[in-house]
């Protein structure tokens, strides 16, 4: 079960509970039960907001949003916390008004049964949301779980009030005050965590796991920074390596370290690795220097002989431009000025389903430029660090349209 499915179930459950509580609340004149019904009604809205936030956060990165839409989940959580605060304030308002204008509340067995069922169902939903919210580290779902837990506890208070009104009519209002105060307390607690996420707070737990992995590989860390966006984490790490290492050895170490970190820390979405000894990094390496080192120091070379400026385009199995940069095959174009000297379709020997390794292919075929509809920020930085230009093209776009500006030469065509 995913957080999105949990949020959809929550909307349906809260709809039924809200209607039942409001109907019996108005029938017996209980402000606590009406307030509890309104709280369940706001739960519907908060669950829907959570659903929208989770759905938006899943959208892939694009040119306008190179770091993705992960913050949408935190924004959804912030809106849920805001709704929680509004609920608490409204309940307190109604309770205070009842103190100054007490109305007789009727004792009702059916209303008590509705509240008992509501407590059981709401607590079950709260535990479900907490379980999957913590499993997937979803702040929005955890905030919604807090909302459901507050609803369950407020329903317990309502139940107590409905029993006590036979002996003390203001018990209903007193219980409502306690419910409103508790909800505001929970709002402050969850709001603090969400605010920290929106302000890119560091994740010390992820930092410790990064340090352990680097230590296991005998890699010394010079500096380490992390930031949390939604339920994902981003890291920047600078490592120290012996200055006499060859560039291809440095490349292998950083590739291996990146793979180990991303595979062993699922919540780590992207990592930028810098090398202190060489004054180069995946994110800050001077482009021309990187490319020159790559050509002179023996980076693996594959593909046809280079005849001019080399451009590569990721293509799918049907020979059309792929929607993302990482692909199983690429169209290689060599041109001089506006004349095409060579066109070759080549399989990516490094391709794996979960790790396309498009950047490695681009460097191995000695590309000068990449044309792609979409590329992740890490891969883009990696290419630009080695002097490979990245151009985002409209999607979908036909191969013929890409080649339109080039003049065909007498070169090779596969």
Secondary structure, 3 states (H helix, E strand, C coil): CCHHHHHHHHHHHHHHHHHHHHHHHHHHCCHHHHHHHHHHHHHHHHHHHHHHHHHHHCCCCCCCCCCCCCHHHHHHHHHHHHHHHHHHHHHHHHHHHHHHCCCCCCCCHHHHHHHHHHHHHHHHHHHHHHHHHHHCCCHHHHHHHHHHHHHHHHHHHHHHHHHHCCCCCCHHHHHHHHHHHHHHHHHHHHHHHHHHHHCCCCCHHHHHHHHHHHHHCCCEEEEEEEEEECCEEEEEEEEECCCCCCHHHHHHHHHHHHHHHHHHCCCEEEEEEEECCCCEECCCCCHHHHHHHHHHCCCCCCCCCCCCEEEEEEECCCCCECCCCCCCEEEEEEEECCEEEEEEEEECCCCECCECCHHHHHHHCCCCEEEECCCCHHHHHHHHHCCCEEEECCCCCCHHHHHCCCEEEEEEEC
